[in-house]
């Protein structure tokens, strides 16, 4: 987990790279150096999947993905470059490489075939976030389905992933061994908590990922509590504008646009000060590692009627994880105690264990390759899926031969 990249090739010499990301940990984790490839497919525009793509294109690789993934990539790469510069960690590409990468996209709509060497490929909705794609690959010998990050439930903004018949299924296993709470019930619990905080005069600070979670939160609040005063800050505002330029990838794009326009978008310092009087502030970073969220937190922490509502995964070592475990986190270099109520909600856009097992069964493969999973998650999936098919759990840098 953390930085994704896989080369698929056959005996006839066709070769394809899927994803090439970096894990935005401190310090970041980089993938192994990719072999020369003419074509790479990016499943979606999260940095653990596209973060190292500019290095690829500086070596002549063309990038395939949905129109929306291509549109959002510039924002994600520019932010990665900025953060690397601020934090002083090395990055294997520079601004010139990013410009080359932006010119290297070959965008695709869903369900449209394109050729990679002797193979035919097409993209299918993966759920997860709008524009995220599963990849169906038809080779002379087998049909492969690479899921990327998937969700088999409709989320507020992304249509769900549906099974595709295949011989080899490469299945993400992030939530292997774990079951999500009912999505509708968790959304209702979140809205109820927001209203409780607001009713006592507090501000609900909602740290949210820029591409996916923040937009989901806006949709939920606009639908369930339209009288709230909700301010939206951070990189997510720019990502949302790119989303709205590719409405065909959004589940009910008009509702997303309405929610976006309903929120008060923060565009500068004066807006940020006004947001301190809002009912709800939705802002990056989702793991409290930087961004406007820390600016708000530093000011809201003095009033016990305020609350922090975490809506996403908090990685080990992240500000959000430290806050949950220690009640404090670094703000502008100083360890700061946060004496506010903290709640966490499971609004994940990944499929859970039962959903992954059912998806695998419905695809009907002879082989399942599990990736994007820690050891316990992969083993839990293998135990259930292995009753019907042969399961492979390759380690990093392993070569897996399937004939």
N, C-alpha and C positions, 0 to 999 in steps of 0.2 A: 504494500500500500504506500501511497505518497507520491511516487513519480512513476508514470505509466509509459511503457513503450514495448512493442513486440514486433519482430520481423517474422513474416510468413513467406515461405518460398517453397517451390516444388522442384522436382528433379529436372524439369524442362528449362528452369532458369528464370521463371517469373518471380519477382520479389516485391514485397509490399511492406511498408512500415505502418503500423497503426499506433497513433498517438506518440508524443514525445514530450513529456512533462517534467517539471521539477516540483519537489515538495517544498512549500514555502515555510519550512521550519527554520529554526535559528541554530546553527547555520543551515542553509537550504541543502536538500539532498538532490543530487543530480543523477540522471540515468547514465548507464555505461555508454561509451561512444558507439553510435550506430554505424553499421557498415554502409557503403555507398548505396543509395536508393534513388531511383528516378521519381517514385511516387510514394506519398504518405497520405493517409486519411486521418483526419482529426475528428474524433467522435463528437466533441463539444468543447466549448471555450472556457472551461475551468483550467486554472494555471497548472494543476497537476497532470493535465493532459496535453496542453499546448505550449507550456512554458519554455521549452527548448527548441521549438520549431524554427525560430530565426537562425539558429545554428545550422539546421538542416538545409534551409534554402540558400544559405551562403555557400553551400557545397553543391548546389544545383538541383535540389529536390523540389518537385512541384507538390503543392498542398491541395488536397480535396476535402470538402466538407460541405455542410449546408450553407446556404446564403447567409443565414443568421450567425452561424459560427464564424464565418469570414468577417462579417460586419463588426462583431464584438471583439475580435482578436486584437485590434489596434489598441483599444482601451486597456485590455488585460496585459498586453506586452509593455505598453507605456508605463503602467503602474508597477510592473515587475522591475523595469529598468530604474524607475525613480526610487523604489524601496531599496534596491541593491546599492544605489549610489548613496542614499542616506545612511544605510546600515553598514556600508563598507564591505559587503561580501562580493566575491568575484562572480562575474557573469560571463558566460562563454560567447556572448554576442553583444553587439553595440547598436547604436541607433541606425547606422547604415545597414546593418543586417536586418533590422526591423523593417526598414523601407523595402528591402529586397523581398522580405517575407510577405509583405502586404501586396506586392505585385505578383506573387507566386501562387495565389489562390485560384483554383478552378472550382467555382461554387456549383452546387447541385441542389435540385429539389428532391423531395422524397419520391421513392418509387420510380426513379428514372435510371435506366441502365447506362453505365459507362465502362470503357475498357481500361484495364491495367495489364499490359502485355497480352498474354493469351487468356486472361481471366475477364469475366464480366462481373461488375459490382453494382450494387444499388443500396441506397440508404433507406432505412425505415425509422419511424418515430420510436424513441427510446424512453419517453417519459422524462424523468429527471429534471430537465429544464427545456424551455422552448428551443428548438433547433438541434437538440441532442439526437444523435443517430446511432442506431445499430447498423452493422455492415453485413450484407449478404454477399458472399463471394462464391461464384460458380467457376470452379476449375475443371479441367478435363476429367479429373478423377473423383472429385467430391464437392459437395456444397458446404461451405463454412458459414456460420453465423457468429459474428463478434458482437457482443451485446453493448460494449461500453458500459457506462453507468446507467442502470435502468430502474424504472418504477412501473409496476404493473397496475397501479391505481391512477386514475385521473387526479392530477393535482389542480390547484386553482388556475394554473397557466399552461400546463403541458399535457397533451393527450397521452394516454398510457401506451406502454409497449405491449404488443401482442405477439404471440409465438409465430415463428417461421420454420417450416420443415427444413431440416438440415441433417447432414451426416456427422459433422463436427461442430459442437457448440462450445464457444469460448465465453464463459459465464462469469460476470463479476460477482464477488462473494462478500461484499463489505459487511452485510448484516447476517451472514451465516450464523446459525445457532441462536438468533435473537428474533423476537416477534414485536412488531410495532403495536402500540395501542390503536384502537379504532380512530381513523383520521378525523371523521366528523366530530367525535367526542372530544378529541384533543384540541381541535379548532375551537369548539364551544368552551372548553376549559380556559383556553387562552383569552378569548374575548371576555369571558366572565371576570377573569383576573384583571384585565385592563380596566373594565368598568368599575371594579372594586377600588382600584388605585385612584382613578379619576374622581370617584364619588367622595373620597376623603380629602380631595384637594391636591393630590399628588400628580406627578408626571411619570408616565410609564416609559422608560428608556428601553428600546427594543434593538439590540445589536443584531444586524442581519447581513448575510452575505450579499455582495453587490449583484451577483448574477443568479437569480432564482429565488432565494428566500425573502429578500426585501420586497420583491414584487408580489410574492404570495401573501405576505403580511398585509400589504396595501389592499389586495383583493378581498381578503377575509374581513378586514376592518370596514371597508367601504360597503360590503354586502351586509354585515351584521350590525354595525354601529355607525351609520352614516352621519350622525350628529356630532361625532367626535372631531376635535381639532387636531389633525395629524400632520406633522411636519416630516419631510423626507430629505435626508442629507447624505452626502457622500457619493462615491463612484457609481452607486446604483442608479442615480438619476440619469447619468449619461448612458449607462447600459440600457435603461428602459427606453430611452429615445431611439436607440438602435433596434430594440425589439419592435417598437411601433412602426419602424420602417420596413419590417418584414412580417406583417400581420398574419400571413398564411401559416406561420409556425406557432401561433398563440391560440390557446383554447379560449375562444370568445374574445377576440382582440378588442372589440368595442368596450367590453366591460373592463379590460385592462387599461385602456385609454381613459375611460371615465374615472377609474380609481386614481390614476396618475394625476389627472387634472384636478381631481377633488383634493388631493394632498397639497400641502403648501411646500413647494420645492425650495430648499435652502440654497442660495447662490452666492452668499458672501457673509462677511462678519456681522453686519447689522441683522441679516436674516437669522443668523445663528443665535444672537442675543434674544431675538423675538421668540425663537423656538423654545427657550427656557420656560416660557409661559404657556406652552402647548399642553394638550392632554397626553399626546403620544409623540415620541420622537423615534423614527425608524432610521437607522444609520449604520454605516460601516465603521469599524470592522466587526464582522460577525463573531470573531473570537477575542475581541477586545485587545488586539495586538497593535493598534494604531488607529489612524483615521479620526474623524470627528467624534466617534464614540467616547474616546478618552477625554476630549475637551468637555463634552457634556457631563461625563461622570464626575470629573473634578469639581464641577459646580453643583451638580444635583446631590452630591453625597452629604451635604450639610443639612438636608431636610429629610427627616425620617418618614415623611408621608410619601416620598418618591420610592420607586421600585425598579429593579432591573429584571427584565423578562428575556431570558436566553432562549433562542428558538432553533439552535443548530448544534452540531457536534462541536465539542470543545477539545481540541487536540492536547495531548500531554505537553506541558510546558507553555501553553498559550495563556494569555491574560485571563481569559474566561475560566480555564481550568484552575488556575491559581486562586481566582476569586471564589470559586465553588469550594475549594479545599481549604483555603487559608483565610478567606474573608478580606484579602488585600491583593493588590497587584501593582506593577510598576506604572506610574503615570509620569511622563516626561523625565524618566530616569530615577524617580524617587518612589520607593515602596510606600504605598498609600493604603490605609485602612478604609474600607467602604462599609459603613454601618447601615446599609439599606437591606430591605427584603430582596431576596434573589429567588427567582423561580426558573425552572427549566421545562421546556415543552418539546415533545418529540414530533416535529413537523418535517421529518426526514423525507427527502425525495429519492431514496433508494428502496428497492424491493427488500422485504424481510425474508427470513428463512422459509416459511411455508410458501410464500409467493415465488421465490426462486426455484424451489423444488417442483412446484406445479408447472412453472414456465418451462423448465428443463424437460419434464415429462411430455408436455404438449408439443415441444419441438421435435421429439422423436429421434434424437441423435444416437449414433453408435458410440461416440466418444464425447465426453465433457471435459473441458480444460478449465480449471478454476483459477482466476486471477483477481487482483485487487482485493485480497483478503489476508488477514493475519492467520497464523497457523490454526488456532482453535476454530475460527469461522470456516476455514477451508475443510478441516476434518469433519466438522458437523455436517456440512453440505455433502461431502463425499459419502458419509455414512448413510444418508437417506437416498441420495441420487444413485449411488453405486448399486442399489438393489436392481436397477433397471438397465444400467449402461456402464461402460468402463470409464472411470474417472481418473484424471491426471492432475496432480498438483505440482507444477514445476516451480523450482526456486529461481531467484534472480540469477540471470546469466546462464541458466540451463538451456540446452537445446533439446527439444522434444520431437521425436520422429514418430509420425502416425502414418501407417500404410493401410 
